[in-house]
Each structure stands twice: as structure tokens, then as C-alpha cells.
Amino acid sequence: MGNKHFILLAALLVCICLPCSAQRWSLGTNFMDYANFGTMNLEGSLATGQHWSMTAVAKFNPFHYQKKGEPLSARQQLYGVGVRFWPWHVYSGWWAGTRLQYQEYNRGGIKTPITDEGDRYGLGLSGGYSYMINKHLNLDVGLGVWGGYDRYVTYACPVCGVTLDSGERSFILPSDLMLALVYVF
């Protein structure tokens, strides 16, 4: 079983084991991810108390593009599970969060023909504000970073297959630039 399957299984088990009486759920999508070459995304959340919620996120981008006849790619699949702390009340006001993440990526041809692909595992930290539009609709804004371990291969171009480098490294990267519409059940 791969790490991404383990994270998904763990998230499902936690959600199944939690009591569901008087709990509030939310589903949201981040518009800034769509600006990243059409990355589809969905984040679900479960309020576990007045100040805490559990989150699960999935991002997916299978698309290939062409720029002046050259291949261009920012493909990825990302899965994460985490928690958020809400000082005022869950789904209202400021929040701070952390989550475990896994990302499989293939990115190249954007600025140079060099292409990177690999697997990243790590921990993310984020913060933001949730503005209540009405009883069921919120607008979330936020920022996040994540760091961890990366197994990668670097190619000379998106389609040539010539390997320039490969290995393992640690990383710190931006993870979220958030402008999300969230529906609270």
C-alpha cells in the first residue's frame, strides 16, 4: 500500500470513528488552485468542537498544455489530512492549521525545458480568515507553507527522457495561496 493510500485510509477511519451528532461539515474549493494550470481541488472539514476542525484535501491536475508547440506541464495529485484551530468559533474568523501531505508531481516546460517529477511527503502550516457570507456560505483567505522529503528525477526536457539528476532532498515550499468558497452544512 502506497503512502497516499495510507493517508486516505487514515482520514476515512478517523471520520468514521468520530461521533456525528450535532457535528457540522463543510466542503470548499480554492479558486487560486484553478489558476495553477487548472488544478481541481476539494477540501472537506468536520467540526470536532467549538474551536477545532479536522480537514482532508485533494488536488488533481492531469492536464498537458502546449506553448509555441513545446509541451508544458504542471501535473500533480496531492492528498492531505490535518486540523485547524479557530480562536473564536469553528468556521468563523481567524484560523491556524497543520496537515500531513503527499504530492506526486510532474512539472516542466514552464520557464525552461527542464522537467522535474517525483514524490513529496511533509508537514504543512497555514493560517487565514474565514468570512461568513451567510449561514451556509463562507469565503476563506489564507496562506501556507510545507516542508519535508522529496524523491525526484530531473529531465532535460518534458519528452526527451534524458536524465540530468535524481535523488532525495528536503524542501520548504509554499503550499496554499487560498481564496476559497466554502459551503457549511
C-alpha positions in Angstrom: 0.0 0.0 0.0 1.4 3.4 -1.0 1.7 6.3 1.3 -1.1 8.2 -0.5 -3.4 5.2 0.1 -2.4 5.1 3.8 -3.2 8.8 4.3 -6.6 8.4 2.6 -7.4 5.3 4.7 -6.4 7.0 7.9 -8.6 10.0 7.1 -11.6 7.8 6.4 -11.1 5.8 9.6 -10.9 8.9 11.7 -14.1 10.3 10.1 -16.0 7.0 10.6 -14.9 6.7 14.3 -16.0 10.3 15.3 -19.5 10.8 16.6 -21.7 12.6 14.1 -24.4 14.0 16.3 -24.6 17.8 16.2 -21.4 18.0 14.0 -21.0 20.4 11.2 -19.4 19.6 7.9 -18.1 21.8 5.2 -16.9 21.4 1.6 -14.9 24.0 -0.3 -12.8 24.7 -3.3 -9.9 27.0 -3.8 -10.1 29.3 -6.8 -6.3 30.0 -6.7 -5.6 26.4 -7.4 -7.6 26.6 -10.7 -5.3 29.4 -11.7 -2.4 27.0 -11.4 -3.0 25.3 -14.8 -6.5 24.2 -13.9 -5.7 22.2 -10.7 -9.0 20.8 -9.5 -9.4 20.7 -5.7 -11.8 19.9 -2.9 -11.4 20.3 0.8 -13.7 18.7 3.4 -13.9 19.6 7.0 -15.6 18.3 10.2 -16.0 20.4 13.3 -15.0 18.4 16.3 -15.6 21.1 18.9 -16.1 24.8 19.3 -12.5 25.6 18.4 -11.3 22.6 16.3 -11.9 21.0 13.0 -10.4 18.2 11.0 -9.7 18.7 7.3 -9.0 16.5 4.3 -7.8 17.9 1.0 -7.3 16.5 -2.5 -5.9 18.3 -5.6 -5.6 16.8 -9.0 -4.2 18.1 -12.3 -3.8 15.6 -15.2 -3.6 18.3 -18.0 -0.8 18.8 -20.6 -0.5 22.1 -22.5 1.4 23.4 -25.4 3.4 26.7 -25.5 4.6 27.6 -29.0 4.5 23.9 -30.0 6.5 22.8 -26.9 5.0 20.7 -24.1 4.1 22.4 -20.9 3.1 20.5 -17.7 2.2 21.3 -14.1 0.6 17.9 -13.3 0.0 16.8 -9.7 -2.0 14.8 -7.3 -1.9 15.9 -3.7 -3.6 14.4 -0.6 -3.6 15.8 2.9 -5.2 15.4 6.3 -5.0 17.9 9.2 -6.5 20.0 11.9 -7.5 23.7 12.2 -7.7 25.7 15.4 -10.3 28.5 15.4 -9.8 31.0 18.3 -13.3 32.5 18.1 -15.6 29.7 16.8 -15.3 27.0 14.2 -15.9 28.2 10.6 -15.8 31.8 11.7 -12.9 34.3 11.8 -9.2 33.6 12.1 -7.8 30.1 12.0 -4.4 28.3 12.1 -3.8 24.8 10.8 -1.4 22.0 10.1 -1.6 18.9 7.9 0.3 15.9 6.6 0.6 15.9 2.8 1.7 13.7 0.0 2.2 15.0 -3.5 3.1 13.2 -6.8 4.2 15.9 -9.3 5.5 16.4 -12.9 6.4 20.0 -13.7 8.3 21.2 -16.8 8.5 23.4 -19.8 7.2 26.4 -18.0 10.2 28.7 -17.8 12.8 26.3 -19.2 12.6 22.9 -20.9 13.9 21.2 -17.7 11.3 18.9 -16.1 11.1 17.6 -12.5 8.9 14.8 -11.3 8.8 12.9 -8.1 7.1 12.3 -4.8 6.9 14.7 -1.8 5.9 13.9 1.8 5.7 16.5 4.5 4.0 18.7 7.0 2.2 21.9 6.2 1.4 25.0 8.3 -1.2 27.5 7.3 -3.3 30.4 8.5 -6.1 32.5 7.4 -9.5 34.1 7.9 -13.0 32.8 7.2 -15.5 35.4 6.3 -19.2 34.4 6.8 -21.2 35.5 3.8 -24.4 33.9 5.2 -25.4 30.9 7.4 -24.1 28.3 4.9 -21.5 30.1 2.7 -18.0 31.3 3.7 -15.2 33.0 1.8 -11.8 31.8 3.1 -8.5 33.5 2.5 -5.2 32.2 3.7 -1.5 31.3 3.2 0.5 28.2 3.9 3.9 26.6 3.6 5.1 23.0 3.8 8.3 21.2 4.1 9.5 17.6 4.1 11.2 15.0 2.0 11.3 14.8 -1.8 12.3 11.9 -4.1 12.9 13.4 -7.6 14.2 13.0 -11.1 15.2 15.9 -13.3 15.0 15.6 -17.1 16.5 17.8 -19.8 13.0 18.3 -21.5 9.4 17.2 -21.0 9.5 14.4 -23.6 13.2 13.5 -24.3 13.8 11.2 -21.3 17.4 12.4 -20.8 18.1 12.3 -17.0 20.0 15.3 -15.6 19.8 14.5 -11.9 17.9 12.3 -9.4 18.0 11.8 -5.7 16.4 12.7 -2.4 16.3 16.1 -0.7 14.5 18.1 1.8 12.3 21.1 0.8 10.3 24.1 2.0 7.7 25.4 -0.4 4.5 27.5 -0.5 1.5 25.1 -0.2 -1.5 27.3 -0.2 -2.5 30.6 -1.6 -6.1 30.5 -0.7 -9.2 32.2 -1.9 -11.8 29.5 -1.3 -15.6 29.3 -1.4 -16.8 27.0 1.4 -20.3 25.6 1.9 -21.1 24.8 5.6 -23.7 22.1 6.2 
